[in-house]
Amino acid sequence: MPNSRLPHKEPLIFVESLLEQSDTEVTFRSSFPLTPTLAMFCEASAQGTSYFPLSPHCNIGFVSSFRNVILEEKANVCNPLITITLLHSFNDSYLFKFRAFNGLSTFATGEIAMFYMAA
């Protein structure tokens, strides 16, 4: 079940279930209606940041940038795992790295910068 801070609904929600969570890393199963593209992996990663235990006053997140995003291999499944790691934070800005994978295959990697604010 996605974090309640995630406002997305079907068919645009790509987060299926949380598998592991710590203060600096989350892993979740994604779910795509068709074979995912690089843009879909980026969106799923942005949605997955909703699992991080950020400041309680921060409940709306905005993508400020993506960088070093690479499609490593074309995905052959519609429900790969995605791991997101917190790299750095400053006030209400956060930098994460993500990896979309299934077993030994890595489909996409990159970094995402997010800004959070109160509603």
C-alpha positions as CSV (number, residue, x, y, z in Angstrom):
1,M,0.0,0.0,0.0
2,P,1.5,3.4,-0.9
3,N,2.2,6.0,1.6
4,S,-0.8,8.2,2.3
5,R,1.2,11.2,1.1
6,L,1.1,9.8,-2.4
7,P,-1.9,11.3,-4.2
8,H,-1.7,9.3,-7.4
9,K,-4.5,7.0,-8.5
10,E,-4.9,4.2,-11.1
11,P,-3.6,4.0,-13.8
12,L,-0.8,6.4,-12.8
13,I,0.3,4.9,-9.6
14,F,3.3,2.6,-10.2
15,V,4.1,1.7,-6.5
16,E,2.6,-1.7,-5.6
17,S,4.0,-2.7,-2.3
18,L,6.8,-1.8,0.2
19,L,9.3,-4.6,0.7
20,E,12.0,-3.0,2.9
21,Q,12.4,0.4,4.6
22,S,15.1,2.2,6.7
23,D,15.8,5.8,7.3
24,T,18.1,6.0,4.2
25,E,16.7,3.3,1.8
26,V,13.5,1.8,0.6
27,T,12.8,-1.1,-1.7
28,F,9.4,-1.6,-3.3
29,R,7.7,-3.6,-6.0
30,S,6.5,-1.5,-8.9
31,S,3.6,-2.3,-11.1
32,F,3.2,-1.1,-14.7
33,P,0.3,-1.6,-17.1
34,L,2.8,-2.4,-19.9
35,T,6.6,-2.9,-20.3
36,P,8.1,0.1,-18.5
37,T,10.0,2.9,-20.3
38,L,12.7,5.0,-18.7
39,A,10.2,7.8,-18.0
40,M,8.0,5.3,-16.2
41,F,10.9,4.2,-14.0
42,C,11.6,7.8,-13.2
43,E,8.0,8.4,-12.2
44,A,7.9,5.3,-10.1
45,S,11.0,6.4,-8.3
46,A,9.6,9.8,-7.6
47,Q,6.4,8.1,-6.2
48,G,8.6,5.8,-4.1
49,T,10.2,8.7,-2.3
50,S,6.8,9.0,-0.4
51,Y,8.0,6.1,1.8
52,F,10.8,8.0,3.4
53,P,10.2,9.3,6.9
54,L,10.8,12.9,6.1
55,S,9.9,15.9,8.3
56,P,6.3,15.7,9.5
57,H,5.4,19.1,8.0
58,C,6.5,18.0,4.6
59,N,3.6,16.2,2.9
60,I,3.7,17.3,-0.8
61,G,6.7,16.5,-3.0
62,F,7.8,18.0,-6.3
63,V,10.5,16.7,-8.6
64,S,13.1,19.4,-9.1
65,S,15.4,17.4,-11.4
66,F,16.7,14.1,-12.7
67,R,20.3,13.5,-13.5
68,N,22.6,10.6,-14.6
69,V,19.5,8.7,-15.7
70,I,20.4,5.6,-17.8
71,L,18.3,2.8,-19.3
72,E,20.7,0.0,-18.6
73,E,18.6,-2.8,-20.2
74,K,15.1,-3.0,-21.7
75,A,12.8,-4.3,-19.0
76,N,11.3,-7.8,-19.6
77,V,8.8,-7.7,-16.7
78,C,6.0,-5.3,-15.7
79,N,6.7,-5.5,-11.9
80,P,10.4,-4.9,-11.2
81,L,11.8,-3.9,-7.9
82,I,13.0,-0.4,-7.3
83,T,15.5,0.6,-4.5
84,I,15.8,4.3,-3.6
85,T,18.7,5.5,-1.4
86,L,18.8,8.9,0.3
87,L,22.1,10.6,-0.7
88,H,21.8,14.0,0.8
89,S,19.3,16.4,2.4
90,F,19.2,20.1,3.0
91,N,16.2,21.7,4.7
92,D,13.3,20.4,2.6
93,S,15.3,19.4,-0.4
94,Y,16.5,15.8,-0.9
95,L,18.7,14.0,-3.4
96,F,18.1,10.3,-4.0
97,K,19.5,7.6,-6.3
98,F,17.4,4.8,-7.7
99,R,17.9,1.4,-9.3
100,A,15.1,-0.6,-11.1
101,F,16.0,-4.3,-11.3
102,N,14.8,-7.9,-11.3
103,G,17.2,-10.5,-10.0
104,L,20.6,-9.9,-11.6
105,S,19.2,-7.5,-14.3
106,T,19.4,-3.8,-13.8
107,F,16.9,-1.9,-16.0
108,A,17.5,1.7,-15.0
109,T,19.5,3.9,-12.7
110,G,19.7,7.5,-11.9
111,E,19.3,10.3,-9.4
112,I,16.3,12.4,-8.5
113,A,16.1,15.7,-6.6
114,M,12.9,16.3,-4.7
115,F,11.6,19.4,-2.8
116,Y,8.9,18.9,-0.1
117,M,6.6,21.4,1.4
118,A,3.5,21.6,3.6
119,A,0.1,21.4,2.0
